[in-house]
Amino acid sequence: MKIENFELSPSKRVTLLVAVVFLISSHVAIAEKNQLNHINKIDDQAKIEIRAQQETHTKMKDKQHHKQLKNLIKQFQDKAKIVAEQGGDAKPLLDAAAYFQSQL
């Protein structure tokens, strides 16, 4: 089978061109999104490390830090008690209190 004198009308050329551009741009967009997701994961890890360094620096610098942590623990425990009395789930508040208790 041989195709001779194959020509596209101008409207079909435009349609074909638009389709090719769309396919290429969607592929590029997907690749960029994947790259950004990878960068965001790296950024999240860096943020965690920076926060840990800042907390350590704050603990050493701030004389009231220990007292503030105790007050924060008490607030979480009090709010957990209120939530439990009202029939809610107090576990997240108690978990937060336990986390800060482990920081003392």
N, C-alpha and C positions, 0 to 999 in steps of 0.2 A: 504494500500500500504506500503510495507516494503522495505527499501533499505538495501541490504546486500553487503558486500565486496566493500564498496564505497572507492575508492582510487583515488587520483589525481596523474597524471603524474608529474614528476619533473618540467617540463616547466609550467604546470598549477599552481603548488604550487608557483613558483616564480611570476607568473602573479598575483595571488591572493594576495600574500604578498606585491607586489608593489602597488596594488590597495588600500589595507588597509593602508599602510604607507602614500600614497598620500592623502587619505581622512583625516587621522589624522593630517597630517602636514598642510593641507589647513584649517582645523578647528582651529588649533593653531594659524596660521598666521592671520586669521580673528579676533580672540580674541585679539591678540597682537595689531593689527591695531586699533581696537575699544578702547583699553586701551590707546594707544598713542594719539588718537584723543581727548579723555577726558583730558589727561595730557596737551595737547597743548592748549585746551580751558582755563584750569586753568592758564597756563603760560601766555596766552594773557591777562587775567584779572590782573595778577600780574604785567605784563609789564606796563599796563596802570596806575596802582597805583604808580609804581616806577617812571614813567615819570612825573606824577603829583607832586610827592614829589620833584623830581629834579628841576622841573620848579619853584616851590615855593622857594626852596633853592636858585636857581639862581637869582630870582627876588629880594630876600633880600640881596644877596651878591654883585651882579653886579650893579654898579651905572649907567652904560650905558644901562642897559636893556630897560628902558623906551624909550630912544632915538632910540635904535635898532629896537624896535617894531614899532615905528612911521615910520622909514625908510622902514621897511619890508611892512607895510601897503601901503605906497606910491608906492613901487615897484609893488605890486600886482595890485593896481588900475591902474597904468600906463600900465602894460602888458594887463590888461583887456580891456583898451581903445583901444590898438593896435589890439588885437584879434577881438574886436567888429567891428573896422573899416575894417578889412579884411574879415568880414562875418562869423567869428567863434563864438563859444559859450563861452562867457566871464563869465558865471555864476559860474563855479568852482573857478575862480580866485577872483571874488567878494565875494564868500562865505568864502574863505580863509582870505581875507582882513577883513571881518566882524568878523570872529573868533578872529583874533589877535586884532581887535579894542575892542572886549569885554574883552580882557585880560588886557587892560590898566586901 
